[in-house]
Amino acid sequence: MATGQNIESFYLGPDDIHIWKFHLDELAPEIYLLSREELDFAYKLRQSVDRRRYLSSHSAMRNILSKYAKTGPENLAFHLSPEGKPSLSPRHIRFMISFNLSHSQSIGLLAVSAYKQVGIDIEVDCNANDLEVLAVHFMTTMEFYDFTRMKKAPQRAAFYSLWTQKESLLKAMGCGLLRDPKDFELGLTTNNSKSITDNGIDWTILPLVVDTHTYSAVTIEGKSSNISNYVYLGNRF
C-alpha cells in the first residue's frame, strides 16, 4: 500500500478507484479547515474520543479531496443529496468526483472515483454477542438461514463481511436507510466480489483487507475498475 507521496498528480481515469486508509488517533484534527456544519455535528457527539475522530476523519477527507479538486482544503464546499449523500460542489471541479468516507474506531477509509458512484464501509469487530439478533435486521431469509447454521468463528466473519458489503452498496446508491438491506441477496461468502443490477444500473461489491479484526467493502458503479490503495499520513503529500 503506497503512501500519498507516491500518487501521480492525483489523476483519476474513468475506471480508477483510489482507496485511502488513515489512523485517526495518529492525526491531529485541523479544525480551521472544517465548515460550521461539520463543527456543529462534531460537538454534538457526547464522547470526546468520538469528537476527535470525527474531526480528524473530516480533516483527512478535505486534505485528500483538495488534491483532486486542485483547491485548498478549507475552500471545499459540499452538497447533500435529498437522501443525504455528500458530493463536492460542481464549482470546484471540471469532472465529477465521487467519494465516500467511513470510519470505525480509529481506522478511517476514503474511496475516491471519477465518473462512477462509489460507497465504502468499515467495521471493527467489537466482540458483540448478539449477532443473530442484529443479523435478522439486514439479512434476507436465505442469508439468515445459512447464517444460523454456521460455526461461531466463520459466523462472525460472515456477519461483518455481509454488513459492510450491504452498507457500501447502499452508500454507493445514495439511498441510505430509504432502501431495506434485505432487498439485496448477496450471500455469505466473505472473499469474493459480487455483482448485482438494480434499476438498470450495475454494481460491483468488493471485500477489502484493511487490518486485523476489521472488515470492509467497497461498492463501485459498473462492472470493471482499477483499485489503488494509499495511506494518508497527514498533510504531507
C-alpha positions as CSV (number, residue, x, y, z in Angstrom):
1,M,0.0,0.0,0.0
2,A,1.6,3.2,-1.2
3,T,1.7,6.5,0.8
4,G,0.3,9.7,-0.6
5,Q,3.8,10.8,-1.8
6,N,3.7,8.0,-4.5
7,I,0.5,9.0,-6.2
8,E,1.0,10.6,-9.6
9,S,-0.7,14.0,-9.8
10,F,-3.8,12.7,-8.2
11,Y,-5.1,11.6,-11.6
12,L,-8.3,9.5,-11.8
13,G,-9.0,7.7,-15.0
14,P,-12.6,6.6,-15.9
15,D,-12.1,3.2,-14.2
16,D,-9.8,4.3,-11.4
17,I,-10.8,3.9,-7.7
18,H,-8.4,5.3,-5.1
19,I,-8.8,4.0,-1.5
20,W,-7.2,5.9,1.3
21,K,-6.6,4.5,4.7
22,F,-5.7,6.6,7.8
23,H,-5.3,6.0,11.5
24,L,-7.4,8.7,13.2
25,D,-5.6,8.5,16.6
26,E,-2.4,9.4,14.8
27,L,-3.8,12.5,13.0
28,A,-4.3,15.9,14.6
29,P,-7.7,17.5,13.8
30,E,-7.3,20.6,11.6
31,I,-10.4,22.4,12.9
32,Y,-9.7,25.5,10.8
33,L,-10.4,23.5,7.6
34,L,-13.9,22.5,8.6
35,S,-17.2,24.0,7.9
36,R,-19.6,25.3,10.6
37,E,-21.9,22.3,9.8
38,E,-19.0,19.8,10.4
39,L,-18.1,21.5,13.7
40,D,-21.7,21.6,14.9
41,F,-22.1,17.9,14.2
42,A,-18.8,17.1,15.9
43,Y,-19.6,19.0,19.1
44,K,-23.0,17.2,19.4
45,L,-21.1,13.9,19.9
46,R,-21.1,13.1,23.6
47,Q,-17.7,11.2,23.8
48,S,-14.6,13.2,23.4
49,V,-12.9,10.4,21.5
50,D,-15.7,10.3,19.0
51,R,-15.5,14.0,18.5
52,R,-11.8,13.9,17.9
53,R,-12.0,11.0,15.5
54,Y,-14.8,12.7,13.6
55,L,-12.8,15.9,13.3
56,S,-9.7,14.0,12.2
57,S,-11.6,12.0,9.6
58,H,-13.1,15.1,8.0
59,S,-9.7,16.9,8.1
60,A,-8.2,14.0,6.3
61,M,-11.0,13.8,3.8
62,R,-10.7,17.5,3.0
63,N,-6.9,17.4,2.6
64,I,-7.2,14.4,0.2
65,L,-10.1,15.6,-1.9
66,S,-8.5,19.0,-2.2
67,K,-5.6,17.4,-4.2
68,Y,-8.1,16.0,-6.8
69,A,-10.1,19.2,-6.9
70,K,-6.9,21.4,-7.2
71,T,-8.0,23.8,-4.5
72,G,-7.3,24.5,-0.8
73,P,-9.0,22.0,1.7
74,E,-10.7,24.9,3.5
75,N,-12.3,26.0,0.2
76,L,-14.2,22.8,-0.5
77,A,-17.9,23.0,-0.4
78,F,-20.2,20.0,-0.1
79,H,-23.7,19.4,-1.4
80,L,-26.0,16.8,0.2
81,S,-28.5,14.9,-2.0
82,P,-32.1,14.6,-0.7
83,E,-31.1,11.2,0.6
84,G,-28.1,12.7,2.5
85,K,-25.2,11.5,0.3
86,P,-22.4,14.2,0.1
87,S,-20.8,15.3,-3.1
88,L,-18.4,18.1,-4.0
89,S,-19.8,21.4,-5.2
90,P,-19.5,21.5,-9.0
91,R,-17.7,24.8,-8.9
92,H,-14.6,23.1,-7.7
93,I,-14.1,20.6,-10.4
94,R,-14.2,20.1,-14.2
95,F,-15.4,16.5,-13.9
96,M,-17.5,14.5,-11.4
97,I,-15.6,13.2,-8.4
98,S,-17.5,10.7,-6.3
99,F,-16.2,9.9,-2.9
100,N,-17.3,8.2,0.3
101,L,-16.0,8.2,3.8
102,S,-16.3,5.6,6.6
103,H,-14.6,5.1,9.9
104,S,-14.8,2.6,12.7
105,Q,-13.0,3.2,16.0
106,S,-9.5,4.5,15.0
107,I,-9.4,3.4,11.3
108,G,-10.8,5.6,8.5
109,L,-11.2,4.9,4.8
110,L,-12.0,7.2,1.9
111,A,-12.9,6.0,-1.6
112,V,-12.5,8.4,-4.5
113,S,-13.6,7.9,-8.1
114,A,-14.1,9.9,-11.2
115,Y,-17.4,9.5,-13.1
116,K,-18.5,6.4,-11.1
117,Q,-20.5,6.4,-7.9
118,V,-18.7,4.7,-5.0
119,G,-19.5,3.6,-1.5
120,I,-17.3,2.2,1.3
121,D,-17.8,0.8,4.7
122,I,-15.6,-0.4,7.5
123,E,-16.4,-2.2,10.8
124,V,-14.1,-3.3,13.6
125,D,-15.2,-6.4,15.3
126,C,-16.4,-5.2,18.7
127,N,-17.0,-8.7,20.1
128,A,-20.8,-8.3,20.1
129,N,-22.5,-11.4,21.4
130,D,-26.0,-10.8,19.9
131,L,-25.1,-11.3,16.2
132,E,-28.3,-13.3,15.4
133,V,-30.4,-10.5,16.9
134,L,-28.7,-7.9,14.7
135,A,-28.5,-10.1,11.6
136,V,-32.2,-10.5,11.3
137,H,-32.5,-6.8,10.5
138,F,-30.3,-6.8,7.4
139,M,-30.1,-10.4,6.1
140,T,-32.5,-11.9,3.7
141,T,-34.4,-15.1,4.8
142,M,-32.0,-17.3,2.9
143,E,-28.9,-15.5,4.2
144,F,-30.2,-15.7,7.8
145,Y,-31.0,-19.4,7.4
146,D,-27.4,-20.1,6.2
147,F,-26.0,-17.8,8.9
148,T,-27.7,-19.6,11.8
149,R,-26.2,-22.9,10.7
150,M,-22.6,-21.7,10.7
151,K,-20.0,-22.3,13.4
152,K,-19.1,-19.4,15.6
153,A,-15.8,-18.2,14.1
154,P,-17.0,-18.2,10.4
155,Q,-20.3,-16.8,11.5
156,R,-18.6,-13.7,12.9
157,A,-16.7,-13.2,9.7
158,A,-19.8,-13.7,7.6
159,F,-21.8,-11.2,9.7
160,Y,-19.3,-8.4,9.5
161,S,-18.5,-9.1,5.8
162,L,-22.1,-9.0,4.7
163,W,-22.8,-6.0,6.9
164,T,-20.1,-4.0,5.2
165,Q,-21.0,-5.2,1.8
166,K,-24.6,-4.1,2.1
167,E,-23.7,-0.8,3.8
168,S,-21.2,0.0,1.0
169,L,-23.8,-0.8,-1.6
170,L,-26.5,1.4,-0.1
171,K,-24.0,4.2,0.3
172,A,-22.9,3.9,-3.3
173,M,-26.5,4.0,-4.4
174,G,-27.0,7.1,-2.3
175,C,-30.2,5.8,-0.8
176,G,-29.1,5.1,2.8
177,L,-32.0,4.0,5.0
178,L,-34.5,4.5,2.2
179,R,-33.8,1.0,1.0
180,D,-34.1,-2.1,3.1
181,P,-30.8,-4.1,3.1
182,K,-32.9,-7.2,2.9
183,D,-33.9,-6.2,-0.6
184,F,-30.5,-7.5,-1.8
185,E,-29.5,-11.1,-1.7
186,L,-25.6,-11.2,-1.6
187,G,-24.9,-14.5,0.2
188,L,-22.4,-15.1,2.9
189,T,-19.2,-15.6,1.0
190,T,-16.5,-13.3,2.5
191,N,-13.7,-13.1,0.0
192,N,-15.3,-12.9,-3.4
193,S,-16.5,-10.0,-5.5
194,K,-20.2,-9.8,-6.1
195,S,-22.3,-8.1,-8.8
196,I,-25.9,-7.0,-8.9
197,T,-28.1,-5.0,-11.2
198,D,-30.7,-2.6,-9.7
199,N,-33.0,-0.4,-11.7
200,G,-30.8,-1.0,-14.7
201,I,-27.5,0.0,-13.0
202,D,-24.7,-2.5,-12.5
203,W,-22.9,-2.5,-9.2
204,T,-19.7,-4.4,-8.2
205,I,-19.1,-5.2,-4.5
206,L,-15.5,-6.0,-3.4
207,P,-14.3,-7.1,0.0
208,L,-11.2,-5.2,1.3
209,V,-8.4,-6.4,3.6
210,V,-7.7,-3.4,5.9
211,D,-6.5,-4.6,9.3
212,T,-6.8,-7.5,11.8
213,H,-10.3,-8.0,13.3
214,T,-11.6,-5.4,10.7
215,Y,-14.0,-5.9,7.9
216,S,-14.5,-3.6,4.9
217,A,-16.0,-3.5,1.5
218,V,-16.3,-1.0,-1.4
219,T,-19.1,-0.9,-4.0
220,I,-18.4,0.6,-7.4
221,E,-20.8,1.6,-10.2
222,G,-20.2,-0.6,-13.2
223,K,-18.5,-3.9,-13.8
224,S,-14.8,-3.0,-14.1
225,S,-12.4,-0.9,-12.1
226,N,-8.8,-0.4,-11.2
227,I,-8.3,-0.1,-7.5
228,S,-5.2,1.6,-6.0
229,N,-4.6,1.7,-2.2
230,Y,-2.9,4.6,-0.4
231,V,-2.1,5.5,3.2
232,Y,-2.7,9.1,4.4
233,L,-0.1,10.1,6.9
234,G,-1.2,13.7,7.4
235,N,-1.0,16.7,5.2
236,R,2.4,15.8,3.7
237,F,1.8,15.0,0.1
